[in-house]
Amino acid sequence: MKNHLKSYLTSVLFVTILISGVVMAQSPSDLNLMPVPREVKLQDGKFKLDPSLKMKIEGKITPRLAKYATGVLRRLSGRTGLFFLQDNVSGADSLVNPVVRISFEREGELKVGEDESYKLTVTETGIKLTAVTDFGAMRGLETLLQLVTNDNEGFYLPFVTINDLPFYKWRGLMIDPCRHWMPLEMVLRNIDGMAAVKMNVLHLHLSEDQGFRIESKVFPRLHEMGSDGNYFTQEQIKHIIAYAGDRGIRVYPEFDVPGHTTAWFVGHPELSSKPGQYKIERNWGIFGPVMDPTKESTYEFLDKLFTEMAGLFPDEYFHIGGDEVKSDHWKESIEIQEFMKKNNYKDEHQLQAYFNTRILKILEKNNKKMVGWDEILQPEMPKNIVIHSWRGKKALLQASKDGYQVILSNGYYIDLIQSTAFHYLNHPISPDTVLPQSQADNILGGEATMWAELVTNENVDSRIWPRTAAIAERFWSHNSVNNVQDMYRRIGKISLQLEEVGLLHEKNYLMMLRRLTGGEDVNPLKMLVDVLEPVKEYKRHRLGVKYTQYSPYTRVVDAARPDAETARKFNEMIESLIKSRGKSTYDALIQQLNTWQAGSKELLALIDRKPILKEIRPHAGNLEAISKLTPKLLEAVYSANKPDATTLTEVQALLKAHTTPYGQAELMILKGLETLVKHYNP
């Protein structure tokens, strides 16, 4: 481990030097690479792009790389407006003097730990991309696209040499189409987003209390009765797997058992621990229905189902969930309690461990490796399973120490509306953590998890992107890459580029605001919603509104986005003014406050005309009050004076009275106001 650490720290130091000297300080325009590559060596000079640009795959060629490179060429044409003469990228011998030369050694395999490294060079003679596998070439093509910039003469790539490879093997996104249905097109566009930021695992959560979302030809009542007609056909699943595979992304399923299974019991009540008629759950939470682990018929059913699904998903991993199992129905069952007594099970945890070992045998028979949430880790479980940690870093480190392979999702729950910085600074292996090599090898990486209680297909992309691009960097780049401000600088550019692959996180924001205004000018409302965020974690459930599967997810809180950029920059400028009292910062703050004040009258009038907006009227009033009071505090900071006592008292009263999250949304610029007050009353 010492030699590994020495090598790692040396490369980290090198990367840090390169990043601080190249990525963050390029002139005339900064590089906007995300994830940050392992090594970046920038030279003077530009390679100008023009319609003569051609790409060629030299030597070996795979249809998927040819298709991928063609897609990159089309995206490059769309971004630059250049009419490239080349239609498709191939290895055709007739193509002479290609500008972009791509080569790789072998076809990549869709498996954990496959080589995704690449080398990209841009010189006066052209662009060369080499890789061990075609997957590595795909990752390099995405970097090539991110390098594209322009000046007043046109588009170009800087002369550069990049050597790159990922830090973690497992870089995933979990999509939950169960609580709210997410159709095929949602999955496909997000696969394209994942590929753009070098992620390589798609985890499909396919069963829940609220829906069983995949066709079973063996047990058709599962999807026919447990999905409201919203499910993936097996042909659609095959399409998803092939589509992802063509982008170097593995796809594996999750069937959550023995809990979270109400939708299973609608068609198959014989699986449940408590007799009765079941219906699809429409509410959110942890519910009592649970499979009966004492019946042999339960395992016969799961054997047939999981064998069917194992044949549909070629990936070697298979997720069984195993989380949040309520034991009430087990405790209420005389038969189950007798079974436990007969087998000397002291508690329901041991009963679930028995269930898991039976499921493990089914999966092993189908050549699958079991993945499960923290709860499946019991002393009885063998070391050949993978622990998916949602509870925390401590659980992850302990499991890896005990010899289990692990992946981390704690800290990457993107449905909780936490800041990009929060996710970005969350490491599977923290930079200051020293682990034995064997334990470090057990930490495969992590997954961002998009649970779907409070999202629909309309706004789900805004919860995933662009924050997941920062999480992707956390999984790909070295632990030393931790500059939050530089991450924010780059992610704004990357967010716009992600629209090129069809993601809706920017586009649907304005669409939702247009609906809220009834077709009127959205700018007054946007002025406010730009500084609002939905309340964090699951606080929405505790603010007097009961959300169900059929609730409206079309209100301001649903349009508002995590980590509101306008509010964040405003709060950052206040901190900067306090530290340096810069005139440009002061002027920018005053200009922003003047804009808010000028637009407040129109905003309040709009809200009064639209009943759906009335719940956020207090926020609009607060914005108007802040825009009037704050300039006095800023002037005092800028001139190094104390504000008059009346103004400070009024601001303190405003903060005290208006911290309520009206409409389940928070006014994020209140943080900047709090910073100003603390400056004078520490």
Order of alpha helices (4+ residues) and beta strands (2+ residues): alpha-beta-beta-alpha-beta-beta-beta-alpha-beta-beta-beta-alpha-beta-beta-beta-alpha-alpha-beta-alpha-alpha-beta-alpha-alpha-alpha-beta-beta-alpha-beta-alpha-alpha-beta-alpha-alpha-alpha-alpha-alpha-beta-alpha-alpha-alpha-alpha-alpha-beta-alpha
